[in-house]
Amino acid sequence: MKATQILMEERQVILRDIAALEKAAGKLEAGNMRAGFFLDAAEFIKGFADGCHHRKEEGVLFVAMTAHGVSQEGGPIGVMLAEHEQGRVFTRAMRAAAEKPEAGDRSASGAVIANGRGYAALLRQHITKEDRILFPMAGRVIAEAEHAKIDADFERVEHEETGAGVHEKYEALAERLESEANA
């Protein structure tokens, strides 16, 4: 299914950001990273991981799977939705904590680090579940004849809901974060 391939390609960008986030957390712990990095990382997560990627999963793929009998409660979709929300909690907490050191209050660095690492760990295991359970299940339950509609719905989300140039903007941000974390 082209839709799951698109999601897997988007995840490669997300994985780059997660690796940068983990590296930056270690540098912040050692006192060698600006807190603003984590504000930028939170912007990437909110705009790309959540705004583009999760919007397609939640608004298109999960809806199609539910229409084909996959329960949204208690099953793989329910787990994915709960993890998406936990990721949002980590991101909001990381952003809130990163605003303090950016304003000169270093007392919140531990919270920045903990929430950044928490998000990274959550997403790594979340991606494993998608690869091993969710995406294969989607391939089994959604008829081949419906793939074109799902692909079209992904395009609609991409162009109408997220806007032109959004992918490029966030891919550039991910590259900048990766470069900064690796410097």
N, C-alpha and C positions, 0 to 999 in steps of 0.2 A: 504494500500500500504506500503510495507516494506520501500521504499525510504523515505516517510514522517516520518515513525517511526524512521529511522536513524537520520534524521534532528532534530526531537524532542529530541532524546537522546543527540545529540551534543549540543543542546541548553541548556541542564541542566548544562553542563560544562561552557558554556558562561554565564549563569545566575549566577553561583558561582563567576565568574570573575567580573561580573557587581556589585554584592553585595560587593565584596572586594574593588573594585574601588570606590564605593560610601563611604564606611567606611574610606578608605585611604584618600579620598578628605577631609573629616571632620577632620581627624587627621592632615593632612598637613595644613589645615586652622588654627588649634590650635598650629601649630609648632612642632608636634610630629610624623612626618613621613618623611622618606627620599624621595627625589625627584626621586631617581633611581627606586623606586617602580613603578612609572608611565612609566618609560622607559621599564621596564619588562612587565607591563600591555599592553603597546603599541605593544610589541613584540608578546604577546599572541594574541591580537586582529588581528594583521596582519597575523600571522602564522596559527592560528586556526580558528577564527571567519571568517576571510576573505579568507585565503588560503585553508582551508578545507571545511568549511560549506558553505560559499557563492559561492565558486567555483562549488559545487554540485548543488546548486540552480540555478545559472546563466547558467552553462554549460550543465546541464542535465534536471532538472525539468522544468525550464522556457521554454527551447527549445521544450520539449514534449508538454507543455501546448499550446504554440504558434502554434505548428503543428496541434493542435486540435481546432484552432479557437479563442483562447484567445488572444486578442490584447496585444501587448507589449507596445503600446502607450496609455497613459491615463487611463488604467485599473489597476487592482491589480498588474500585473507584472511591469508595469511602475512605480507604487508607490514603490514597493519593490526595484527596481533598483535604483531609486532616493535616497531612504533611505540608501541603501548600500553605495552609493557614499557619502552621508552626513556623514555616519559613518567613512569613510576613511578620510574625511576632519577633523573631530573631532580628529581622531587618530593621523594624521600628526601634527596637531596643538598642541595636548597634548605632543607628543614626542618632538617637537621643543622647547616648553616652558619648559619641564622637563630637557632638556639638560642645560639650563642656571643655575638653582639652583644647579644642580649636579656639575657645574663648579664654584660655589661660588656666583653666582648672584641671590639673593633671589627675585628680582623684578618681576620675571615671575611666581611666585607661584599662583597668582590669575588666570592667564591663564591656568595653569595646572589644577587647581580646576574646573574652568568653562568648559573646554573642556572634562575633565573626567566625570563630572556630565552631561554635554550635551550628551555625547556618551551613558551613562547609561540610561538616560531618553528616548533617541531615540530608543535604542534597546528594552527597556521594552514595548513601545507601538508598535514597529515593530513586536515583538513576538506575541502580542495580535492579530494583523491583520493577521498574518500567521495562528494562531489557528482558528480564527473565519471566515476568508474569503478565504485565499489562499489555504491552505491544503484541506479544504472541496471541493473547486472548482476543484483542481487537481484530487481528488477522483472521481468527477462526470464526468470530460471531458476525462480522460485517461482511455481507455478500459482496463479491467482486463487482457486481453491477452498481453498487452504491459508492464505490471508491471515488468516482469522478465527482459526485456531489460533495463529498467530504473535502476533496482537493479544492473544489470551487469555493466552498465555505472557508477554507483556510486562506485562500487568496482574498476573499472578501474581508476577513478579519485583518489580514496584512495591509490591505490598501485602504479600506474604508474606516476601520476602527482604530488602527494604530497610526496610519498616515504614511505618506511617501517619505522615504529617506530615513525612517526610524531605525531600520536594521543597520544601515551604514553608520548612523550616529552612534549606536551602542556598540557596534563592532570596533569602531575607532576608540571609544572609551575603554573597552576591554583591552585593546592593544596598549593604550597609554597606561592603564593600571598594571598590566603585565610588565611593561618596561620599567615602571617605577619600582615595583616590588623586586625586580631582578637586578636593579642598579646597586 
